[in-house]
Amino acid sequence: MSKLPSKADILDWIAANPTLTAKRDIAKAFGIKGAARIDLKRLLKELEAEGHLEKRKKTYRDPDRLPPVSVLQVKAPTPDGDLYARALEWHGEGVEPIILVIPRASDPALGEGDRILARLQVVHEEDHNYEARLIRRIGSNPRKVVGIFAKSSEGGRIKPIDKGSDKEWMVAPDATGGAKDGELVEAEQAGPAGRMGLPRARIIERLGDPSAPRAVSLIAIHQHGIPDSFPDDVIVEADAMKPAGLSGRTDMRDMPLITIDPIDARDRDDACLAYPDDDPKNEGGHVIWVAIADVAHYVTSGSALDQEARKRGNSSYFPDRVVPMLPDRLSGDLCSLHEGVPRACVAVRMVIDAHGNKLSHSFQRGLMRSVASLDYRTVQDAMDGTPNDKTAPLMDDVIRPLYAAYAALREARNRRQPLDLDLPERKIVLAEDGTVQSVNFAERLDAHRLIEEFMVLANVCAAETLIAKRTPLLFRVHEEPPPEKMESLRETAEAAGLTLAKGQVLKTSQLNRLLHDAAGSDEAEMINLATLRSMTQAYYNPENFGHFGLALQNYAHFTSPIRRYSDLIVHRALIKAHGWGDDGLTPEDIERLEATAQHISDTERRSMMAERDTTDRYLAAFLSDRIGAEFAGRISGIARFGVFVKLDETGADGLIPIRSLGSEYFHFDADAGTLMGSDTGVMIGLGQRVTVKLVEAAPVTGGIALELLTLQNAELPGGSGKGRMGHRTRPKGKGGPKRKVAKAKKKDAKTKRKVTRQRRNG
């Protein structure tokens, strides 16, 4: 019978051979065969029970073996004043190592939640098995909470602002930060549950009045459940990243790629370049390069960064802040294509002819260096004849060739006829104190359109390449609108004296003809809004159903992997398809593509709602000191409970409540989107011009209440009163002949529309 090794021998073997720790490897090393394997199994079980080993699947490892230099998070001091820490590399399996922090006189004071880089030494003390000596402090990342502070004699509590949440936090008297009762506060977790089982928090910032502008985006972030602080292991993983090198990449550092972004851009994930094609067979053609930050190099499948990025789905943008998908170490540094700094990228080279038709394309994984970080206005000014010191040297070789290539793409766009809505975007400008300084129309320049066309073409190339290489991906899908919505749009157009052509196959060119006919008229905004509302919502899907709005059959998001998880998936798919490395799309990624598509479509909608709610609150705050003022606007929506009006000056949406319209009974027609007075026959519908008075503006909710003064430049027949539109003003079944007549008229009108539709359909 083979002689069994001692426990010390087994532990020494595992420490020296970390890749050979299966039971059969240990048996082979010590020559253990036959029945002796049962005794070996018993020894391993004893070592596991004693905490010297942990079993992971079919292998054993020493749970006490942490890297000699590790990132730790400091725990709360013990009653004796000792500081212990936990290893952030430890993932909670097996016996967690106990680490005592040994401070030196020169070390800064450390507190609970601090993250530190420390040198570890193995010891065999009764109360700990590691001693840590500080190398440097790298910050803290405690859990954050935003809520309303309720002051009490024992400190107070923080009441949540999240919808549906009743979880409160206790605040000790010395942790209130001077907060007053009723103030909105930001706090961080200060320890485990205390008295009454509530978690403890320490107020770190007083945000003041919950209705104040500085609080607006924070409220929306928390109400919609958008994660706004990164877990410790994600921060540690990001902090450990180093810039990518040239290995395995095409050297693109001598190419004059530039970035063009908003002047206040928080990240720069796309760069571009264009020049005339020197191929004699492509006279007048262009070569376009689009280089995108290689986020997949840093955010690998299954990593802590990847899990958090997928959870967030996308970045969320607000007037005063951004909630990024990735930590700033990546989004603002390693993955941002800053001027003059080598950055990893995935680039596509596209060749187009003189008329904007794509002739060919190819992808590369490269290392680039932007020659300039520019903004849209600066580039447009340069092209319009007023270059500055930065753009003047770039005019001939960079900027003019970009616009020449764009002119060709614009010609192709005009032939393709993507949906061409004219709905100017309003931009909220904040003062330094967080109040709304102004509400302006966002600039719409050729520089914006240039970048959009380049990015659309690059996205098409990504989809086409992955389809050709039979690699799974996420498509950006926009299905054509359903027939009933088109019929409603057609009726709206007819009411405005316009025509929407009817064909068997709906095309964007038909909608563009309607939009063109309405341009410049009083009905233009109404037709644009009605067209937008007739569209389905775009989403992500592993199956390709085309993109109706862009009039494209193959389309995927590739150009913004810093802020969209969908683009990161497409990057991994390209890496896999080209065999560029082992950081491409994994079987696990592919297996859950459908679930990922659904999840990130949901997170996109969540961000849109949070951003919209924030805008509503800022606009309400902006208007709150103008109660009683009169505004011009246009009816943008009709509901059973009232009329929505979009104000011309700010673009704010306000509600004329149902009860304030007049004393007569108003009938709501959901199909036609109208309200009709039962006595006067007055018709209220989408797009009508109105004058309204501001009655209420509530910054906390974003609600704006209005009173109708004029409709289509005339007062309502009978004036306004205290009747209730759409609700009964007389007992059911009594004294309602006018109501019955109106109901009959409504039924006749519906029948007439139905007959008309049947005749049109033959």
N, C-alpha and C positions, 0 to 999 in steps of 0.2 A: 504493500500500500504506500502511495506517495506521501511524503511528509508535508504537512500543511505549513504554509508560511505564517508568520505572526501578523497581528493586525498592523503593526508598524511597518512590516515589509510590504504589505498590500498598499498602505497609504503612500509609502515612498515610491512604489511602482506607478501608481496612478498619477502622482505629481510629476514624475519624470516622463510619463507616456500619456499625455492628455488625449491623444487620438486613438489609443488602444485600451479603452476602458469597459468594453463589453465583458460579460462573465467568461465567455470562451477565450477572450484575449488574455485575461488574468490566469485562467486555468492553463493555457498553453505556455505562458511565461514561467510558471512554477512547476510545469510538468505534472499537473494534476489530471488524473484520468479515472474513468470508471466511477465506483461508488464514492471516491473521495470528493467528487464534484458536489455531492450533497452536503458534505462538511464545509466546503468552500462557500456554498450558498448560505449556510447558517452563519458563517463569519461575516459575510457581506451584509446580511440582514442585521446582525448585531451592530456593525459599524454604522449602518443607516439609522438604527434606533438610537444610537448614542450621539447622533448628529455629526459624525465625522464624514459621512458620505450622503449624497442624495442620488436617487435613481431617476434618470430621465429616459423614458422608454426602456431600452435594453442596455443602457450604459450607465456607469457610475462616474461621479465627479466629486471633487472635494469642494463643498460649499463655501469653505473659508478662503478659497483662492480668489481674491479680488486683484485687479491690476495694481501695481505698486504706486501709481499715480491715478487717483479717481476723483470724480465729481461727487460731492456729498451735500446733503441738506441738513442743516443744523436743527436739532430738536429743542424743545423747551428745556430750560435748565432744571436740574433736579433740586429738591429742597436743600441739598448740600452745596449747590452751586456748580456741580459738574455739568459739562456740556457733552452730550452724545449726538451722533449724526447717523443718518442712514445713507447707504450707497445708492445713488440713482441708477447705477448699472444693474442693481439687484431687482429682479422682477417678481419677488414674492414666492418663489418655489423653494421648498426645503427650509433649512434653518437659516434665518437671516443673521448675518454677522453683526456683532455688537461692536460699535466703533466709539472710542473715547477720544475727544478732541483735546490735545495737550497744547494749551496756549503758551506763547512766549511773551515776554514783557513788551516787545515791539509790535505785537499783533494788534490789529484794530479790534474793538469790542464786537463780539458776534452775538446775534440774537436769533430767536426762532424764525425759521423760514429762509435764513441766509443760505445761499449756495456758494460753496467754496471748492477750490481745487486744492487737494491735499495729498501729501506723501504718506503712504500707509506702511506700517510695520506690524508684522504678525507677532502677537504675544499670547501667553497662555495664563491670563489672569482669571480669577474667579468670576468677575463681573463684566469682562469684555475680552474679545480676542483680536482686536486691532487697536492701534493707537495712530491718530492722525495728526500731522503737523501741517499748519497752513502754508500754502504756497501763495495763493491770492484769493480774494473774495470776488465772486463773479455775479453777485446780485441775488435777488430773491424773486420768487414767482408764486406768491400765495394766492389763494382763491379770492376773487373779488365779488362784491355784491353792491348793488345800487338799490336804495329804497328811501322811504320817508322815516325820519327819526322821530320817535315818540319819547319825549323826555319824562323821566320819573325820578323819585328820590334815590333810587338805587342805580342810577346811570340812565338806562333807557333801553329801548328796543328799536330795531330797524324793521319796518313793515315793508313787505315786498311790493313792487309795482308790476310784477309779472301777472298777466292775466291767468286766473285759475290757481294761483299759488297762495298758500296761507302760511308758508314757513317764515318764522320770525327769527331774528338774531338778537342775542343779549349783548348789551354794551356796558362794560364796567364804568364806574364813575371817572376813573382815570384814563378812559379810552374814548371819551366822547369827542375829543378834539375841539371842544367849545361849541359844538353844534347846538342849534336852537330847536325847540319843539316845532315840528312841521316842516323842517328843512329837508331837501333832497340831499342825500349824502352818498359818498362812495366809501366803502369799507373793505377791509381784508380780514380773512379768517384769523382769529387770534388764539385758537386752541380748540380742544375737543369740547363736547357738550358740558355745560356748567349746570348751575341751579335750574331746576324745572326741565332739564333735558334739552334745553335750547343751545345751539352752537354759539360760541362767543365770537364777537367781531370787534375790530378796532377801527374807528373812523379815521380815514387818511385824507379825505378831502370833503369840504363843505361845498355843495353845489348850489346852495341857496334855494330860492323860490322854485318849487317844482315846475312852475309855468315859465321860468326864465329860459332864454334861448340856449344857454350852455347845457341845459339839462335835456334838451329836445332829443338829440340823437341817442343819448344814453338810455332814455326811456324806451325808444323804439327798439334798440338793440336787445334790451332785456325782455320787453314784451313779446318779441317775435322769437326769442330763444336763440339768438345768434351768438355763438361762442366768441367771447372777446378777450380771453386770456389763454395762453398756451400752457399745457401741462409741463411739468418740470422735465420729463424725459425728452419732450420735443425740443425744448430750449437747449438742453444739453447736446442733443444730436446736431442741432443747427450750429451751435457754438463751436463744435468740433470740426466743422467742414473747412476744407482748404480749397483755394482756387484750382480749377482744373488746368492741367498742362496740355502740351501739344501731342502727347502720345496717342496714336490711333486717330488723329484728327488732320483735316486739311488746314494748312496754314493760310488764313485769310487776313492776316494782320496788316498787309499792305494795301488792301482794297479800301477805297474811300467811302465806306459805309457811314451813314449818319442816322441819328434818331430824330424824329419829329413828334413832339408830344404837346399836351397842354402846358402852359407856363408853370402850373403848380403840380406837375406830374409827380406822383409818389414812387413810381417804378417805371422802368424803360425796358420793355421786353421785346421790342421789334426795331430792326434797323433796315435800311433799304439803300439801293444803288441802281442806277440805270445808265446805259450808254448805247450808242448806235451799234447795230449788228454789222460786223465787217464781212459777213458772208455775202458774196455777190448775188447769190440766189435769193436773198432776202432784202432787196433794196428798200430802204426806208423803214426797215424793221428795227426792233430794239431788243436788248438783253436787260432783263430786270432781275435783280437779286433781292430776296427778302431773307434776312437772318433773324432767327428767333432764339431767345435765351434757352440754353439746354438745361432746363429744370430737372429732367429725368436723370441727369448725371448725379444730382444731389439727393433727389427724393426718390428712393428706390422702393419698389413694391414690397409691402409688408412692414416697412420701417415705421418707427413712431411718427416721423414727419409725414409719411404717406397716409397713415391712418387718420391723423388729424386733418390733413388736407382734404381727404375724402369726406370726412365728417362735416367740414365747413362747406365743401362743394365749390365755393367761389369767394372772392373778396366782396365786401359790401362798402359802398362809398356814400358818404354823407357830406354836407357842406363844411363841417368842421373837423372831420376825422375820417379815417378809413379803418375798417376791420379786415385785416389781410388774411388771405388763405394760408400764407407761409410767414414764419417769423422774419423780422427785419434783417437778420443776418443773411437771409437769402433774398427776400423780396426787394430790399433796399440796397443790397450789397452784391453778393456773389452772383446773383442771377439778373442783376440790373446792368444793362449795357451802357455803362458810364463812359464818358468821353476819355479817350487816351488810355484805357485800362483793358488788358487782354481778358476776353470773356468767352467761355464755351458757348457754342451755338449749334443749332440745326438750321441749315440754310437751303433754300431752293433757288435754282437758276432757271429762269423762264424766258423763252424766246417767243416774241410776238411779231407779227408782220405789221406793215404800215397801217393796217386798218384795225389793229387790236386783236386779231385772231391769234390764239395760242398755237404755236407750231410744235413746241417740245418743252420738256422740263426735266430736271434731275435734282435729287437731294444729296446733300453732303453733311457730314458731321465735322464741324470746324472749330477753329479758334480765331476770333475776330478782334478788332480794336476800332471802336468808333472814332472818327476824326472830329465829330462835333455833335453836341447835344443841343438841338434847336427846338424852338416852339413854333406853333402854327403861324402866329401873327408875324414873327420875325422872318420866316421863310416867305410868306406871302408878300410882305413889304419888299423883300429883296427882289422877288420876281416882278413886282409892280414898279421897280425902278429906284427903290431907296434901300439898297443894302447897307448893312452896318459893317464895322471892322471885322466881325466874325464871319459874315456871309459873303462879303465881297470876294475873298480869295476862292470861294467855292462855286461861284456863279457858272463859269464855263464848263467845268469838269463834273460838277455834281448837281446843282440846282436846276439849271436849264434842261439838262438831259432827263431829269426826273419828270418835269412838266411835259416834255416832248413825248415821253412814253405814256404819260397820263392822257394826253390828247388822243392817242391811238386807242387806249382802253376805253375812253369816253365814247368814241365812235362805236366800238363794239357794244358798249352798254346800251347806247341808243337803239341799236338793232335788237338787242335782247329784250329790252323793255321790262326791267324789274319794276316793281310797284314804286311809284314816285309820289309819295305823300308829302304834302307841304304843311307840316305842323312845327313851327319854330319852337325850339326848346328854350325854356326860361331858366335862367341861372340865378341862384340866390347868392348874393355877395354879403359876407359878414364883416362887421367891424372887429377890431381887436378884442373888444369886450364880449363878443359873441352875439351881439344884437344884429338884426338884419339892416344892412346899410342901404341896399337897393335890390330890386328884382329886375334883371335885364334879360333881353333876348340874347342867347348864346350866339356867338359869331359863327357864321357858316361860310367858310372860305374854300377856294380851290385847293388849298393845302390840306384841308380836312378830306375833301373828296379824293384827292390823290392817294393819300394813305389808305383810305377805305377801299379803293379799287385794287391797290396792290395786295392788301390783305385778303380780299375776296378771292382774287386769283390764286394766291398761295394756298388758301383753304381748299379751293377746288383741286389744285394739284395734289394735296395731301390725300384727299378722298380718292381721286383717280388712281394714284399710285398704290394705295392699300387695296383697292378693289382688284387691280391688275395682279397684285402679288397674293391675292386671296388671304389677306391678313385681317382678322377681326378688328373692328374699330367702333367708335361711337359717331354716328351721323348727327348733324344738326338738321332736324326735320321741321318743315313748315307745310302742313297739308292745306289744300285749297279749301275755301270756306264752303259750308254746307249750303244746299239750294235754298233753304228757308231764309238764311241770312242774306243771300243775294236777292231774293224776292223782296225782303224788307228794304234793302238798299235801293232797289229799283223803284219802289214806291216813294221813298224819300226823294230820290232824284226827280221823279215825275211831279211831285208836289212843288219842287223848286223850278219846274219848267225845263228840266233837263232829261236826257235819255241815256239809259245804260243798255247798250246793245246786248241782245240775248242770243246766245249760240249754244250748240250742243256741248262744246268744250270751253270752259271758262279760261280766259287768258288775262294776264296782267295788262296787256295792251288795251283791252276793253275798259278796264278800270282807269287806266291812265288817260284814255280819251275823255272819260267822264270828269276826271280831275282837271284836265286841261280846259274843258268847256266851262267849268265852274270858276277857274282862276280869274281873279280880279273882280269877281262879283260879290254881292253881300252874302251869297250862299256858299262861298268857297270854303270857309272854315267848317260849316255844318257838313258839307259833302266830304271833306277830308276826315272829320271825326266819325261820320257814319261809315265811311269806308274802313277806317281803322277798326271800328267795333265789329265789323262784319268778318274780320279775319280770325282765324283760329290762332291759338298760342303756340309758338315754336317750342320744341322740346328735343331731348336727346333720345336716341334709340339705336340699338345694334343693327336694326333693319333700315334699309334705305327707302324712304317714301318721297324723296325729293324736297326741294325748297321752293314753294310756290311764290313767295314774296320776292325772292331774288331771281326767279325764273331760271333755276338751275336744277339739274337732275342729280348731280353728285356734289355734296357739300358737307364738310366737317370743320370743326373748330380746331385750328392748329396754331394760331398766332398769339395766344395770350396764356401760356402755361403758368405764369406767375399768379394769375388771378382766377383761372378757371381749371377745375380738375379734368374736365372733358378734354382740354388741349393736352394735358399731361398724358392722358391715356393714348391720344393720337401720336404723341411723340414716342411713347414706348412702343406703339405698333410700328412706327417707322424704323425704330432701332432694331426691332425683331425682324422686320421684312428685309432690311439691308444687311443683317448680320453684323451690326456695329459693336456689339458687346453683350455682356450678360445682364445688363440693366434694362432690357426691353420688356415687352409685355409677357407676363408669366401665365402659366396655366390657371392659376388662381384668379388673376385679373380677368381672363377670358371667361372663366366659369361664372363670374358674378357681373358680367357686363350689363345684363338686363337690369339687375338690381341697382347697379351703379347709375345707369341711365335714369331710372325712376327717381333715385335719391337726389342726384344733382339737378334734375329738373325741378324737384320740390324745393331745394335750397335756393335755386335761382329765383323762384317765385317768392320765397320767404324774404329774400333780400329786396326784391322789387317792392313788396308791400311795406317793408320797414323804411325803405328810402322814400316811398310815397307818403307814408305817415309822417315822416320827419319833415318833408317839404310842406305838408298841410299845416303842421304845427308852427313852422317858421313863418308861413304866410299869415296864419291867424295872429301870431305875435306882432308881425309887421303892421297888421291892420287894426290891432286892438285899441290904438289911441285915435281911431277915426270913426268911432261909433256915431251914427247919424249922418255920415257923409253919403252922397249919391254917387253911383258908379254906373257906367255903361257896360253891357255884357251881352252874352248870347246864351240861349237855352242849350245846355249840353246833355241833359238827361231828363227823362220823365219817369216818375214812379208813382205808385198808389198813394204814397205819403207826402208827396210834394214834387217840386220842380227844382232841378239843379241848374245853376247858372255859372258860366265861366266868365270871370271879370276880365275886361280887355286890358286893364292897366297892369295887373299882376299875374294873370292866369290862374288865380285862386278859384277854387270851386266852392260855391255857397249854396245853401238850401233855402228855398222859399217853402216854409211848412204848409202842409195841406190846409191847416185851419185858418190861414191868413189870406187866402185868395179871394174870398167873397162869401156872400150869404146864400148864393145858389148852390145847387148840387152839381159837382163836376164828375163826369164819367171817365174812367180810365180805360183806354183801349191799348192793351199790351202789344197787340200785333202791329198797330199803326204807330205806337209810341206817342199817343196824344191824350189830351184831356179836353172834354167838351162840356160847356155849361148847359145845364138842362133848361134854363129859362132863356138865356140870351143866345145860345148856340155858339158862343165864342169858342174858338179852337186854339188850344195851346200846344205847340209842337216843337220838335227839335230845330235848332238853328235860328229861331225867331229872335229879333233884336229886342232887348229890354233895358229899362232903366230901373235900378233897384236902390234901396236904402240899406245901409249896413246896420243891423239891429244888434248883433252879438258876434264876438270873435273870441274863442276860448283857446288859448295856447296849449293848455294841458291836453285837450282832446283833439285839437286841430279843427274843431267845428266852427263854421261860419254861417250865421243865420241872416237872411235877407228879407226885405219886404218889397213886393212888386209895386212899382209906381206907374210904369208905362209898358205896353206890349206893342211892338211894331210902331213905335212913336205915338201911340194913342192910349188913353186910359182905358181900363177894363170897363165894359158896359155895366152900369149899376154900382161902380166903385168897389172899394174893398170893404170888408165887414168881418163879422165874427163867425160866419158860417164855416162848415167843415167840408172841404172838397174831398169827394170820394168816401165820405162817411154819411150815415143816415142823419138827417136833421129833423126827421119826423118819425113817429112810432111806426114800427113794421106793420104793413098791411093797411095803414090808414092814410087818407088824404094824399095819395101819391099819383094822380093822373099824369102829371108832367113827367114824373120818373118813368111811368109805364110807357108813355109815348117815346121818350128818349131811348128806353131799352129796346123798343121795337125798331126804332130808326137804326140803332147800333146793329141789331140782328140783320136788318135789310142791307145795311152797308157791307157787312161781312159776306152775306150771300152774293151780293153784286160783285165783290172782289173775287170770290171763289169762281163764279161763272166766267168772269173776265179772264182769269188764269187758265181755266179749262179751254176757252176759245183760243187763247194764245198758243196753248200746247197742242192744239189741233184735235 
